[in-house]
Amino acid sequence: MDGYAGKGHQVLLIDDDSEFCELMTDYLDVHSFAVSSVHTGTAGIEAARRQEYDNCRIYQKSCQ
C-alpha cells in the first residue's frame, strides 16, 4: 500500500479468529482505515445493517 492511505474509509472485518482481526485492524489502522471487526456472520450482518461500510472482508477457515 505504498503511497496509499485509507483516508478514513470504513472497513468491516468478519472473522472468528480474534487474533487475526486484531492484527489486520492494527495493519489497516496504520494506513488510515477505520476498521470494525466482528467474529460471527450474524454479527457481521447486524453491523452492516447499522452502518454503511466502504469495504467488507470475510475470512473463513478452509474445509479440509
C-alpha contacts under 8 A as a table, 3 or more apart, distances in Angstrom:
res1	aa1	res2	aa2	distance
1	M	4	Y	5.34
1	M	5	A	7.62
1	M	31	H	7.90
4	Y	31	H	7.42
5	A	31	H	5.13
5	A	32	S	5.68
5	A	33	F	7.49
6	G	9	H	5.37
6	G	28	L	7.93
6	G	31	H	5.71
6	G	32	S	4.74
6	G	33	F	4.60
6	G	34	A	7.99
7	K	31	H	7.90
7	K	32	S	5.33
7	K	33	F	6.29
8	G	32	S	5.48
8	G	33	F	4.80
8	G	34	A	5.32
9	H	32	S	7.61
9	H	33	F	5.18
9	H	34	A	5.86
9	H	53	Y	7.68
9	H	54	D	5.99
9	H	55	N	7.93
10	Q	33	F	6.27
10	Q	34	A	4.88
10	Q	35	V	5.97
10	Q	36	S	7.67
10	Q	52	E	7.84
10	Q	53	Y	4.95
10	Q	54	D	5.18
10	Q	55	N	6.57
11	V	33	F	6.88
11	V	34	A	6.11
11	V	35	V	4.81
11	V	36	S	6.26
11	V	53	Y	5.72
11	V	54	D	5.95
11	V	55	N	4.81
11	V	56	C	5.62
11	V	57	R	7.49
12	L	35	V	5.97
12	L	36	S	4.99
12	L	37	S	5.80
12	L	38	V	7.84
12	L	44	G	7.68
12	L	47	A	7.99
12	L	48	A	7.78
12	L	53	Y	6.45
12	L	55	N	6.30
12	L	56	C	4.58
12	L	57	R	6.21
13	L	21	C	7.05
13	L	35	V	7.01
13	L	36	S	6.12
13	L	37	S	4.56
13	L	38	V	6.44
13	L	44	G	7.99
13	L	56	C	5.92
13	L	57	R	4.90
13	L	58	I	6.13
14	I	21	C	7.82
14	I	37	S	5.79
14	I	38	V	5.12
14	I	39	H	5.64
14	I	40	T	6.61
14	I	41	G	6.90
14	I	44	G	6.10
14	I	56	C	7.67
14	I	57	R	6.13
14	I	58	I	4.77
14	I	59	Y	6.33
15	D	18	S	7.09
15	D	20	F	7.69
15	D	21	C	6.64
15	D	37	S	7.62
15	D	38	V	6.55
15	D	39	H	4.89
15	D	40	T	6.59
15	D	58	I	6.21
15	D	59	Y	5.26
15	D	60	Q	6.52
16	D	38	V	7.61
16	D	39	H	4.28
16	D	40	T	6.00
16	D	60	Q	7.67
17	D	20	F	5.41
17	D	21	C	6.42
17	D	39	H	6.98
18	S	21	C	4.99
18	S	22	E	6.19
18	S	39	H	6.94
19	E	22	E	5.08
19	E	23	L	6.22
20	F	23	L	5.05
20	F	24	M	6.12
21	C	24	M	5.18
21	C	25	T	5.91
21	C	37	S	6.43
22	E	25	T	5.06
22	E	26	D	6.14
23	L	26	D	5.25
23	L	27	Y	6.26
24	M	27	Y	5.03
24	M	28	L	6.01
25	T	28	L	5.24
25	T	29	D	5.85
25	T	35	V	5.94
25	T	36	S	7.89
25	T	37	S	7.78
26	D	29	D	5.13
26	D	30	V	6.45
27	Y	30	V	5.45
27	Y	31	H	6.94
28	L	31	H	5.10
28	L	32	S	6.51
28	L	33	F	5.34
28	L	34	A	7.57
28	L	35	V	7.24
29	D	32	S	5.00
29	D	33	F	5.12
29	D	34	A	6.37
29	D	35	V	7.12
30	V	33	F	7.49
38	V	43	A	6.04
38	V	44	G	6.02
39	H	43	A	6.86
39	H	44	G	7.54
40	T	43	A	5.20
40	T	44	G	6.23
41	G	44	G	4.89
41	G	45	I	6.28
42	T	45	I	5.19
42	T	46	E	6.32
43	A	46	E	5.04
43	A	47	A	6.07
44	G	47	A	5.08
44	G	48	A	6.13
45	I	48	A	5.12
45	I	49	R	6.23
46	E	49	R	5.14
46	E	50	R	6.35
47	A	50	R	5.18
47	A	51	Q	6.22
48	A	51	Q	5.41
48	A	52	E	6.25
48	A	53	Y	7.07
49	R	52	E	7.42
53	Y	56	C	6.87
